[in-house]
């Protein structure tokens, strides 16, 4: 199958390069570092195995890319307005589009614009950053869960998971809503709190007060998820996520990097939308509403 990587940042760069290294036909859309990557390729500095790829299929114009069988959308959700232009240019009638993005409600909104498009969610559990041109820093973890949203051909989902595993990536299929909300259990405390408190994940958990705050926020997300019908999620999952993070390399999540580099933060799908969905189920996410307000304030002042 031919793959397109839309948004070759840290996540798109890592998964796309792993697929390309395994021999898959992969095509990368880049923006800031297109000229550099065209000349020098991409270096992946990985805790598992570092490698360098030259002569990649890279583009800075979506109209130059070929039609692909699978599109991995690795854009920040703040750029999803571009999908109306991007998607028609690179999909066939049965192309599977996987949104490797953070948040709640992403697939629903894209499906409204493209009713016939087969969609899936890609939930990456990975510590990864790209702060230099053509260089991906993979610090730890690296698995990805695929949640089928509207793809009627199960063989497509199976093939993507097979290809990812063949590339050395721990990939599994999980139920869509479970996948989205389980990822939110980690994203909603750590992305926002590292920005609001100007810190990293390890320091949040080393402090008694913020450790408790992380757990409380996780439990708000879990309560909302359960009220919205999500199964296989309870307090033990929060404990699992905290334990995983304690073992993790000290990390600045994507929202913290976006704030530090004065880029737009993904507040809507990571906070506003899940808070709204929880309210529909009769549950008020009080701590997350406060965190969202803090992030809105910081975002406005950061843009000045």
QUIGI-V567760 format. One record per residue. N is the residue number from 1. RES is the residue in one letter. PHI is phi in whole degrees, -180 to 180 (none if undefined). PSI is psi in radians with two decimals (* if undefined). D_FIRST is the distance of its C-alpha to the first C-alpha in whole Angstrom. Layout:
# QUIGI-V567760
n=N res=RES phi=PHI psi=PSI d_first=D_FIRST
n=N res=RES phi=PHI psi=PSI d_first=D_FIRST
This chain:
# QUIGI-V567760
n=1 res=X phi=none psi=2.58 d_first=0
n=2 res=X phi=-94 psi=2.27 d_first=4
n=3 res=X phi=-110 psi=2.49 d_first=6
n=4 res=X phi=-115 psi=2.38 d_first=10
n=5 res=X phi=-110 psi=1.94 d_first=13
n=6 res=X phi=-101 psi=1.80 d_first=16
n=7 res=X phi=102 psi=1.50 d_first=19
n=8 res=X phi=-96 psi=1.16 d_first=19
n=9 res=X phi=-92 psi=-2.48 d_first=22
n=10 res=X phi=-66 psi=-0.90 d_first=23
n=11 res=X phi=-70 psi=-0.90 d_first=20
n=12 res=X phi=-62 psi=-0.66 d_first=17
n=13 res=X phi=-65 psi=-0.74 d_first=18
n=14 res=X phi=-68 psi=-0.98 d_first=18
n=15 res=X phi=-67 psi=-0.68 d_first=15
n=16 res=X phi=-64 psi=-0.73 d_first=13
n=17 res=X phi=-70 psi=-0.60 d_first=15
n=18 res=X phi=-64 psi=-0.74 d_first=15
n=19 res=X phi=-64 psi=-0.77 d_first=11
n=20 res=X phi=-64 psi=-0.71 d_first=12
n=21 res=X phi=-62 psi=-0.54 d_first=14
n=22 res=X phi=-81 psi=-0.03 d_first=13
n=23 res=X phi=104 psi=0.08 d_first=11
n=24 res=X phi=-76 psi=2.69 d_first=7
n=25 res=X phi=-84 psi=1.77 d_first=7
n=26 res=X phi=-121 psi=2.39 d_first=9
n=27 res=X phi=-125 psi=2.21 d_first=11
n=28 res=X phi=-109 psi=2.25 d_first=15
n=29 res=X phi=-98 psi=2.16 d_first=17
n=30 res=X phi=-122 psi=2.88 d_first=21
n=31 res=X phi=-127 psi=-1.39 d_first=24
n=32 res=X phi=-64 psi=-0.72 d_first=27
n=33 res=X phi=-111 psi=0.48 d_first=26
n=34 res=X phi=-56 psi=-0.89 d_first=24
n=35 res=X phi=-61 psi=-0.71 d_first=27
n=36 res=X phi=-65 psi=-0.84 d_first=27
n=37 res=X phi=-67 psi=-0.64 d_first=23
n=38 res=X phi=-58 psi=-0.64 d_first=23
n=39 res=X phi=-88 psi=-0.69 d_first=26
n=40 res=X phi=-113 psi=-0.21 d_first=26
n=41 res=X phi=79 psi=-2.88 d_first=22
n=42 res=X phi=-123 psi=2.32 d_first=22
n=43 res=X phi=-102 psi=2.21 d_first=24
n=44 res=X phi=-109 psi=1.91 d_first=23
n=45 res=X phi=-91 psi=1.89 d_first=26
n=46 res=X phi=-124 psi=2.51 d_first=25
n=47 res=X phi=-67 psi=-0.34 d_first=28
n=48 res=X phi=-91 psi=-0.97 d_first=25
n=49 res=X phi=-165 psi=2.02 d_first=25
n=50 res=X phi=-79 psi=2.59 d_first=25
n=51 res=X phi=-159 psi=2.85 d_first=23
n=52 res=X phi=-128 psi=2.42 d_first=22
n=53 res=X phi=-122 psi=2.20 d_first=20
n=54 res=X phi=-105 psi=2.90 d_first=21
n=55 res=X phi=53 psi=0.85 d_first=19
n=56 res=X phi=-80 psi=2.79 d_first=16
n=57 res=X phi=-82 psi=1.68 d_first=15
n=58 res=X phi=-120 psi=2.59 d_first=17
n=59 res=X phi=-144 psi=2.60 d_first=19
n=60 res=X phi=-116 psi=0.15 d_first=22
n=61 res=X phi=-138 psi=2.08 d_first=21
n=62 res=X phi=-60 psi=-0.54 d_first=19
n=63 res=X phi=-70 psi=-0.26 d_first=20
n=64 res=X phi=-88 psi=-0.18 d_first=19
n=65 res=X phi=-83 psi=2.61 d_first=15
n=66 res=X phi=-77 psi=2.85 d_first=12
n=67 res=X phi=-65 psi=2.46 d_first=11
n=68 res=X phi=-126 psi=2.76 d_first=8
n=69 res=X phi=-84 psi=-0.55 d_first=6
n=70 res=X phi=-136 psi=2.30 d_first=7
n=71 res=X phi=-117 psi=2.09 d_first=10
n=72 res=X phi=-97 psi=1.91 d_first=13
n=73 res=X phi=-88 psi=1.91 d_first=16
n=74 res=X phi=-115 psi=0.37 d_first=18
n=75 res=X phi=-68 psi=2.68 d_first=21
n=76 res=X phi=-65 psi=2.52 d_first=25
n=77 res=X phi=-63 psi=-0.32 d_first=26
n=78 res=X phi=-65 psi=-0.27 d_first=28
n=79 res=X phi=-106 psi=0.23 d_first=26
n=80 res=X phi=-66 psi=-0.25 d_first=24
n=81 res=X phi=-61 psi=-0.39 d_first=27
n=82 res=X phi=-75 psi=-0.29 d_first=24
n=83 res=X phi=-65 psi=-0.51 d_first=21
n=84 res=X phi=-62 psi=-0.53 d_first=23
n=85 res=X phi=-86 psi=-0.70 d_first=23
n=86 res=X phi=-75 psi=-0.85 d_first=19
n=87 res=X phi=-60 psi=-0.87 d_first=17
n=88 res=X phi=-59 psi=-0.46 d_first=18
n=89 res=X phi=-74 psi=-0.43 d_first=17
n=90 res=X phi=-124 psi=0.03 d_first=14
n=91 res=X phi=-105 psi=2.60 d_first=13
n=92 res=X phi=-94 psi=-3.05 d_first=12
n=93 res=X phi=-63 psi=-0.53 d_first=15
n=94 res=X phi=-119 psi=0.36 d_first=12
n=95 res=X phi=-63 psi=2.32 d_first=10
n=96 res=X phi=-90 psi=2.22 d_first=11
n=97 res=X phi=-109 psi=2.13 d_first=13
n=98 res=X phi=-110 psi=2.08 d_first=14
n=99 res=X phi=-88 psi=1.72 d_first=18
n=100 res=X phi=-89 psi=1.30 d_first=18
n=101 res=X phi=-140 psi=2.87 d_first=22
n=102 res=X phi=-99 psi=2.48 d_first=25
n=103 res=X phi=128 psi=-3.11 d_first=27
n=104 res=X phi=-117 psi=2.36 d_first=28
n=105 res=X phi=94 psi=0.06 d_first=28
n=106 res=X phi=-64 psi=-0.89 d_first=25
n=107 res=X phi=-64 psi=-0.68 d_first=22
n=108 res=X phi=-58 psi=-0.81 d_first=26
n=109 res=X phi=-68 psi=-0.71 d_first=26
n=110 res=X phi=-66 psi=-0.67 d_first=23
n=111 res=X phi=-64 psi=-0.55 d_first=23
n=112 res=X phi=-62 psi=-0.58 d_first=26
n=113 res=X phi=-84 psi=-0.51 d_first=25
n=114 res=X phi=-132 psi=1.38 d_first=22
n=115 res=X phi=-59 psi=-0.52 d_first=23
n=116 res=X phi=-94 psi=-0.02 d_first=20
n=117 res=X phi=-76 psi=2.18 d_first=17
n=118 res=X phi=-70 psi=2.14 d_first=16
n=119 res=X phi=-122 psi=2.59 d_first=16
n=120 res=X phi=-144 psi=2.76 d_first=16
n=121 res=X phi=-98 psi=2.47 d_first=18
n=122 res=X phi=-117 psi=2.02 d_first=18
n=123 res=X phi=-110 psi=1.85 d_first=21
n=124 res=X phi=-91 psi=2.20 d_first=21
n=125 res=X phi=-107 psi=1.61 d_first=24
n=126 res=X phi=-157 psi=2.52 d_first=24
n=127 res=X phi=-104 psi=1.92 d_first=27
n=128 res=X phi=-153 psi=2.47 d_first=26
n=129 res=X phi=-145 psi=2.73 d_first=27
n=130 res=X phi=-137 psi=1.76 d_first=27
n=131 res=X phi=-116 psi=0.02 d_first=30
n=132 res=X phi=-131 psi=2.68 d_first=30
n=133 res=X phi=-60 psi=2.31 d_first=28
n=134 res=X phi=64 psi=0.40 d_first=25
n=135 res=X phi=-137 psi=2.07 d_first=26
n=136 res=X phi=-107 psi=2.24 d_first=24
n=137 res=X phi=-107 psi=1.81 d_first=27
n=138 res=X phi=-96 psi=1.93 d_first=25
n=139 res=X phi=-89 psi=-0.77 d_first=29
n=140 res=X phi=-169 psi=2.95 d_first=28
n=141 res=X phi=56 psi=-2.83 d_first=26
n=142 res=X phi=152 psi=0.14 d_first=22
n=143 res=X phi=-78 psi=2.87 d_first=21
n=144 res=X phi=-144 psi=2.33 d_first=19
n=145 res=X phi=-103 psi=2.45 d_first=19
n=146 res=X phi=-112 psi=2.16 d_first=17
n=147 res=X phi=-114 psi=2.05 d_first=19
n=148 res=X phi=-74 psi=2.11 d_first=18
n=149 res=X phi=-97 psi=-0.85 d_first=20
n=150 res=X phi=-148 psi=0.27 d_first=19
n=151 res=X phi=-81 psi=2.10 d_first=16
n=152 res=X phi=-86 psi=-0.26 d_first=17
n=153 res=X phi=-101 psi=1.69 d_first=15
n=154 res=X phi=-61 psi=-0.46 d_first=15
n=155 res=X phi=-63 psi=-0.54 d_first=12
n=156 res=X phi=-64 psi=-0.80 d_first=10
n=157 res=X phi=-62 psi=-0.80 d_first=12
n=158 res=X phi=-60 psi=-0.71 d_first=12
n=159 res=X phi=-68 psi=-0.70 d_first=9
n=160 res=X phi=-61 psi=-0.79 d_first=9
n=161 res=X phi=-63 psi=-0.71 d_first=12
n=162 res=X phi=-61 psi=-0.79 d_first=11
n=163 res=X phi=-65 psi=-0.71 d_first=9
n=164 res=X phi=-63 psi=-0.78 d_first=12
n=165 res=X phi=-64 psi=-0.69 d_first=14
n=166 res=X phi=-64 psi=-0.41 d_first=13
n=167 res=X phi=-88 psi=0.06 d_first=13
n=168 res=X phi=88 psi=0.35 d_first=17
n=169 res=X phi=-107 psi=2.30 d_first=17
n=170 res=X phi=-75 psi=1.80 d_first=19
n=171 res=X phi=-124 psi=2.42 d_first=17
n=172 res=X phi=-146 psi=2.69 d_first=18
n=173 res=X phi=-94 psi=2.37 d_first=19
n=174 res=X phi=-135 psi=2.83 d_first=22
n=175 res=X phi=-62 psi=2.42 d_first=24
n=176 res=X phi=-56 psi=-1.00 d_first=23
n=177 res=X phi=-63 psi=-0.66 d_first=27
n=178 res=X phi=-61 psi=-0.75 d_first=27
n=179 res=X phi=-63 psi=-0.84 d_first=25
n=180 res=X phi=-62 psi=-0.81 d_first=26
n=181 res=X phi=-75 psi=-0.56 d_first=29
n=182 res=X phi=-66 psi=-0.67 d_first=29
n=183 res=X phi=-66 psi=-0.62 d_first=27
n=184 res=X phi=-64 psi=-0.51 d_first=30
n=185 res=X phi=-58 psi=-0.64 d_first=33
n=186 res=X phi=-85 psi=-0.78 d_first=32
n=187 res=X phi=-64 psi=-0.73 d_first=31
n=188 res=X phi=-68 psi=-0.70 d_first=34
n=189 res=X phi=-75 psi=-0.84 d_first=37
n=190 res=X phi=-76 psi=-0.68 d_first=35
n=191 res=X phi=-63 psi=-0.89 d_first=34
n=192 res=X phi=-71 psi=-0.74 d_first=37
n=193 res=X phi=-69 psi=-0.60 d_first=40
n=194 res=X phi=-65 psi=-0.53 d_first=39
n=195 res=X phi=-75 psi=-0.92 d_first=39
n=196 res=X phi=-62 psi=-0.60 d_first=42
n=197 res=X phi=-106 psi=0.07 d_first=44
n=198 res=X phi=51 psi=1.07 d_first=42
n=199 res=X phi=-146 psi=-2.97 d_first=41
n=200 res=X phi=-121 psi=2.96 d_first=38
n=201 res=X phi=-59 psi=-0.74 d_first=37
n=202 res=X phi=-65 psi=-0.67 d_first=39
n=203 res=X phi=-70 psi=-0.58 d_first=43
n=204 res=X phi=-60 psi=-0.67 d_first=42
n=205 res=X phi=-89 psi=-0.25 d_first=42
n=206 res=X phi=-81 psi=-0.34 d_first=45
n=207 res=X phi=-94 psi=2.28 d_first=47
n=208 res=X phi=-57 psi=-0.76 d_first=49
n=209 res=X phi=-72 psi=-0.77 d_first=49
n=210 res=X phi=-77 psi=-0.47 d_first=45
n=211 res=X phi=-60 psi=-0.80 d_first=44
n=212 res=X phi=-65 psi=-0.66 d_first=46
n=213 res=X phi=-64 psi=-0.74 d_first=44
n=214 res=X phi=-57 psi=-0.82 d_first=41
n=215 res=X phi=-63 psi=-0.75 d_first=41
n=216 res=X phi=-61 psi=-0.74 d_first=43
n=217 res=X phi=-65 psi=-0.74 d_first=40
n=218 res=X phi=-58 psi=-0.72 d_first=38
n=219 res=X phi=-69 psi=-0.56 d_first=40
n=220 res=X phi=-62 psi=-0.79 d_first=40
n=221 res=X phi=-64 psi=-0.74 d_first=37
n=222 res=X phi=-65 psi=-0.71 d_first=37
n=223 res=X phi=-62 psi=-0.79 d_first=40
n=224 res=X phi=-61 psi=-0.78 d_first=38
n=225 res=X phi=-61 psi=-0.77 d_first=35
n=226 res=X phi=-65 psi=-0.68 d_first=37
n=227 res=X phi=-67 psi=-0.45 d_first=39
n=228 res=X phi=-91 psi=0.17 d_first=36
n=229 res=X phi=94 psi=0.18 d_first=35
n=230 res=X phi=-78 psi=2.32 d_first=32
n=231 res=X phi=-101 psi=2.98 d_first=33
n=232 res=X phi=59 psi=0.67 d_first=33
n=233 res=X phi=-146 psi=2.17 d_first=34
n=234 res=X phi=-153 psi=-2.94 d_first=38
n=235 res=X phi=-60 psi=-0.53 d_first=40
n=236 res=X phi=-64 psi=-0.47 d_first=38
n=237 res=X phi=-69 psi=-0.65 d_first=35
n=238 res=X phi=-61 psi=-0.77 d_first=37
n=239 res=X phi=-61 psi=-0.70 d_first=38
n=240 res=X phi=-63 psi=-0.76 d_first=35
n=241 res=X phi=-66 psi=-0.67 d_first=34
n=242 res=X phi=-67 psi=-0.77 d_first=37
n=243 res=X phi=-62 psi=-0.71 d_first=37
n=244 res=X phi=-61 psi=-0.70 d_first=34
n=245 res=X phi=-73 psi=-0.60 d_first=35
n=246 res=X phi=-61 psi=-0.65 d_first=38
n=247 res=X phi=-79 psi=-0.23 d_first=36
n=248 res=X phi=-74 psi=2.63 d_first=34
n=249 res=X phi=-59 psi=2.40 d_first=34
n=250 res=X phi=-47 psi=2.27 d_first=36
n=251 res=X phi=-140 psi=2.44 d_first=34
n=252 res=X phi=-105 psi=1.92 d_first=34
n=253 res=X phi=-62 psi=2.96 d_first=31
n=254 res=X phi=-58 psi=-0.66 d_first=29
n=255 res=X phi=-66 psi=-0.63 d_first=32
n=256 res=X phi=-66 psi=-0.75 d_first=35
n=257 res=X phi=-64 psi=-0.71 d_first=33
n=258 res=X phi=-61 psi=-0.75 d_first=33
n=259 res=X phi=-64 psi=-0.80 d_first=36
n=260 res=X phi=-63 psi=-0.61 d_first=37
n=261 res=X phi=-95 psi=0.22 d_first=36
n=262 res=X phi=57 psi=0.70 d_first=37
n=263 res=X phi=-101 psi=2.76 d_first=34
n=264 res=X phi=-60 psi=2.45 d_first=33
n=265 res=X phi=-96 psi=2.59 d_first=33
n=266 res=X phi=-83 psi=1.03 d_first=31
n=267 res=X phi=-73 psi=-0.65 d_first=34
n=268 res=X phi=-61 psi=-1.00 d_first=33
n=269 res=X phi=-78 psi=-0.41 d_first=30
n=270 res=X phi=-86 psi=-0.43 d_first=31
n=271 res=X phi=-130 psi=-1.04 d_first=35
n=272 res=X phi=-57 psi=-0.89 d_first=36
n=273 res=X phi=-65 psi=-0.86 d_first=34
n=274 res=X phi=-63 psi=-0.57 d_first=34
n=275 res=X phi=-64 psi=-0.71 d_first=38
n=276 res=X phi=-65 psi=-0.76 d_first=38
n=277 res=X phi=-64 psi=-0.68 d_first=36
n=278 res=X phi=-64 psi=-0.69 d_first=38
n=279 res=X phi=-64 psi=-0.59 d_first=41
n=280 res=X phi=-63 psi=-0.51 d_first=40
n=281 res=X phi=-90 psi=0.10 d_first=40
n=282 res=X phi=86 psi=0.32 d_first=44
n=283 res=X phi=-122 psi=2.26 d_first=43
n=284 res=X phi=-99 psi=2.12 d_first=44
n=285 res=X phi=-89 psi=1.43 d_first=42
n=286 res=X phi=-66 psi=-0.80 d_first=45
n=287 res=X phi=-67 psi=-0.66 d_first=44
n=288 res=X phi=-72 psi=-0.53 d_first=41
n=289 res=X phi=-64 psi=-0.71 d_first=43
n=290 res=X phi=-66 psi=-0.75 d_first=45
n=291 res=X phi=-64 psi=-0.69 d_first=42
n=292 res=X phi=-61 psi=-0.76 d_first=40
n=293 res=X phi=-62 psi=-0.71 d_first=44
n=294 res=X phi=-62 psi=-0.73 d_first=44
n=295 res=X phi=-67 psi=-0.66 d_first=40
n=296 res=X phi=-62 psi=-0.73 d_first=41
n=297 res=X phi=-63 psi=-0.86 d_first=44
n=298 res=X phi=-63 psi=-0.68 d_first=43
n=299 res=X phi=-62 psi=-0.78 d_first=40
n=300 res=X phi=-65 psi=-0.72 d_first=43
n=301 res=X phi=-75 psi=-0.52 d_first=45
n=302 res=X phi=-69 psi=-0.46 d_first=42
n=303 res=X phi=-82 psi=-0.19 d_first=41
n=304 res=X phi=-75 psi=* d_first=45
